[in-house]
Amino acid sequence: MSSAPKAAPTFSIEQRVPLASMTSWLVGGEAEYFAQPYTVEHLKEALLWARTNNQPVTILSGGTNVLISDQGVKGIVITLRKMAGAAVREENGRLHLDCLAGTSKSELLKNFLKYKLEPALFLAGLPGDVGGGVVMNAGVSEGFKPREFVEITDWVEVMRWSETKNDFEVVRLEAKELHWSYRHCEGWRPGIIVRAGLSWPLEPSADILQRVKQANQTRLTKQPLDMPSCGSVFVNPPGHASGRLIQESGLKGFTIGGAKVSEKHANFIVNFDQAKAIDIHRVIEHVKKTVKDQKGIELRTEVVYLGDWTGSAA
Ligand SMILES: Cc1cc2nc3c(=O)[nH]c(=O)nc-3n(C[C@H](O)[C@H](O)[C@H](O)COP(=O)(O)OP(=O)(O)OC[C@H]3O[C@@H](n4cnc5c(N)ncnc54)[C@H](O)[C@@H]3O)c2cc1C
């Protein structure tokens, strides 16, 4: 398609863009249409284009928690990773970071570290962007304080369609209006998170850098960070650790095509040799079935499936 979408004269929408390199698993097909907004105004243009052209919208941010089908994604994929930047201010004894959704968590980490504040600890080694962090209520299981996005988020701004205005608008929602749970946040839909306001008390910890280094070291030791993955594939069922259940079911190293259950951390599935998304999906389904058969426990994926999965039987 020409770079001249009906409602977006200054903004290009591309066609048939490969998505694999935009995900941490390095798998998946093409986006039928694709846009990479740098600003909230660009995002609105892309959404208006989708609305005018009756195309479904799929949002991709850091791409570190998604499994994109080999068949690709119908409609328009909008990646937010360039819509980034954080305004930093000190106010009422707190450090405030007003972030565009595509701001990376490593950028947050840098800012919290500069002020020697505790959120740096759980953000250490946490990939992806702020928007994805809110949607997934990203965090760690260690006893850190804070350890999840819910604890550092004050508000989010969501771009959504307004029937009254007959236009897209940005609405601000206070974090306490949202429904936060383990690796999940609801209450902001419909729409797309465009900004988030994060804050933490300005109470520096002298040894935070040391502890961040330690946390990074622990990740390196326990996780297969040398191979493409999306981190933990399954959420932990109440009272259990998914990794342990998978390990005890004898699944470490279980392989289909180029995808396998990591030998280092059983809740990671790694792309060790040019895996296809379908390989990963089949490993996921096999793990679910085996754990259910052996342990009587249903595993639920943390990773979000995107795109066209019709006809992708395990
Ligand atoms: C090596 C590795 C280690 C990891 N370790 C952890 C960990 O310790 N703890 C943890 O919680 N996670 C971990 N993850 C998973 C992942 O990094 C987090 O879930 C992260 O918050 C996802 O952010 P993202 O920007 O990559 O989101 P994406 O993967 O791009 O998107 C995730 C979902 O959110 C939606 N979405 C993203 N941004 C927006 C937005 N602005 N508005 C609306 N919808 C949006 C997408 O459509 C998709 O459904 C790890 C991943 C890897 C690869």
PDBQT file of the ligand as one rigid body, heavy atoms in Angstrom, charges set to zero:
ROOT
HETATM    1  C1  LIG A 401      14.135 -12.986  29.571  1.00  0.00    +0.000 C 
HETATM    2  C2  LIG A 401      12.792 -12.530  30.068  1.00  0.00    +0.000 A 
HETATM    3  C3  LIG A 401      12.557 -12.414  31.422  1.00  0.00    +0.000 A 
HETATM    4  C4  LIG A 401      11.321 -11.979  31.903  1.00  0.00    +0.000 A 
HETATM    5  N1  LIG A 401      11.144 -11.855  33.245  1.00  0.00    +0.000 NA
HETATM    6  C5  LIG A 401       9.958 -11.388  33.716  1.00  0.00    +0.000 A 
HETATM    7  C6  LIG A 401       9.770 -11.221  35.128  1.00  0.00    +0.000 A 
HETATM    8  O1  LIG A 401      10.655 -11.458  35.950  1.00  0.00    +0.000 OA
HETATM    9  N2  LIG A 401       8.561 -10.762  35.546  1.00  0.00    +0.000 N 
HETATM   10  C7  LIG A 401       7.544 -10.461  34.667  1.00  0.00    +0.000 A 
HETATM   11  O2  LIG A 401       6.457 -10.036  35.106  1.00  0.00    +0.000 OA
HETATM   12  N3  LIG A 401       7.705 -10.627  33.339  1.00  0.00    +0.000 NA
HETATM   13  C8  LIG A 401       8.875 -11.071  32.843  1.00  0.00    +0.000 A 
HETATM   14  N4  LIG A 401       9.027 -11.240  31.501  1.00  0.00    +0.000 N 
HETATM   15  C9  LIG A 401       7.871 -11.032  30.605  1.00  0.00    +0.000 C 
HETATM   16  C10 LIG A 401       7.728  -9.605  30.048  1.00  0.00    +0.000 C 
HETATM   17  O3  LIG A 401       8.986  -8.965  30.014  1.00  0.00    +0.000 OA
HETATM   18  C11 LIG A 401       6.755  -8.730  30.833  1.00  0.00    +0.000 C 
HETATM   19  O4  LIG A 401       5.462  -9.295  30.887  1.00  0.00    +0.000 OA
HETATM   20  C12 LIG A 401       6.650  -7.335  30.232  1.00  0.00    +0.000 C 
HETATM   21  O5  LIG A 401       5.994  -6.493  31.137  1.00  0.00    +0.000 OA
HETATM   22  C13 LIG A 401       5.937  -7.289  28.893  1.00  0.00    +0.000 C 
HETATM   23  O6  LIG A 401       6.116  -5.968  28.365  1.00  0.00    +0.000 OA
HETATM   24  P1  LIG A 401       6.238  -5.709  26.821  1.00  0.00    +0.000 P 
HETATM   25  O7  LIG A 401       6.396  -4.255  26.624  1.00  0.00    +0.000 OA
HETATM   26  O8  LIG A 401       7.273  -6.572  26.226  1.00  0.00    +0.000 OA
HETATM   27  O9  LIG A 401       4.772  -6.153  26.351  1.00  0.00    +0.000 OA
HETATM   28  P2  LIG A 401       4.390  -6.963  25.025  1.00  0.00    +0.000 P 
HETATM   29  O10 LIG A 401       4.965  -8.333  25.103  1.00  0.00    +0.000 OA
HETATM   30  O11 LIG A 401       4.683  -6.172  23.818  1.00  0.00    +0.000 OA
HETATM   31  O12 LIG A 401       2.801  -7.038  25.199  1.00  0.00    +0.000 OA
HETATM   32  C14 LIG A 401       2.204  -7.825  26.213  1.00  0.00    +0.000 C 
HETATM   33  C15 LIG A 401       0.683  -7.635  26.136  1.00  0.00    +0.000 C 
HETATM   34  O13 LIG A 401       0.345  -6.305  26.515  1.00  0.00    +0.000 OA
HETATM   35  C16 LIG A 401      -0.342  -5.619  25.461  1.00  0.00    +0.000 C 
HETATM   36  N5  LIG A 401       0.153  -4.247  25.493  1.00  0.00    +0.000 N 
HETATM   37  C17 LIG A 401       1.468  -3.852  25.563  1.00  0.00    +0.000 A 
HETATM   38  N6  LIG A 401       1.533  -2.520  25.680  1.00  0.00    +0.000 NA
HETATM   39  C18 LIG A 401       0.258  -2.060  25.671  1.00  0.00    +0.000 A 
HETATM   40  C19 LIG A 401      -0.311  -0.758  25.775  1.00  0.00    +0.000 A 
HETATM   41  N7  LIG A 401       0.446   0.330  25.901  1.00  0.00    +0.000 N 
HETATM   42  N8  LIG A 401      -1.671  -0.643  25.733  1.00  0.00    +0.000 NA
HETATM   43  C20 LIG A 401      -2.450  -1.742  25.626  1.00  0.00    +0.000 A 
HETATM   44  N9  LIG A 401      -1.968  -2.997  25.526  1.00  0.00    +0.000 NA
HETATM   45  C21 LIG A 401      -0.624  -3.148  25.546  1.00  0.00    +0.000 A 
HETATM   46  C22 LIG A 401       0.009  -6.394  24.185  1.00  0.00    +0.000 C 
HETATM   47  O14 LIG A 401      -1.015  -6.258  23.213  1.00  0.00    +0.000 OA
HETATM   48  C23 LIG A 401       0.120  -7.815  24.726  1.00  0.00    +0.000 C 
HETATM   49  O15 LIG A 401      -1.183  -8.345  24.852  1.00  0.00    +0.000 OA
HETATM   50  C24 LIG A 401      10.270 -11.662  30.994  1.00  0.00    +0.000 A 
HETATM   51  C25 LIG A 401      10.506 -11.772  29.619  1.00  0.00    +0.000 A 
HETATM   52  C26 LIG A 401      11.757 -12.194  29.155  1.00  0.00    +0.000 A 
HETATM   53  C27 LIG A 401      11.998 -12.266  27.678  1.00  0.00    +0.000 C 
ENDROOT
TORSDOF 0
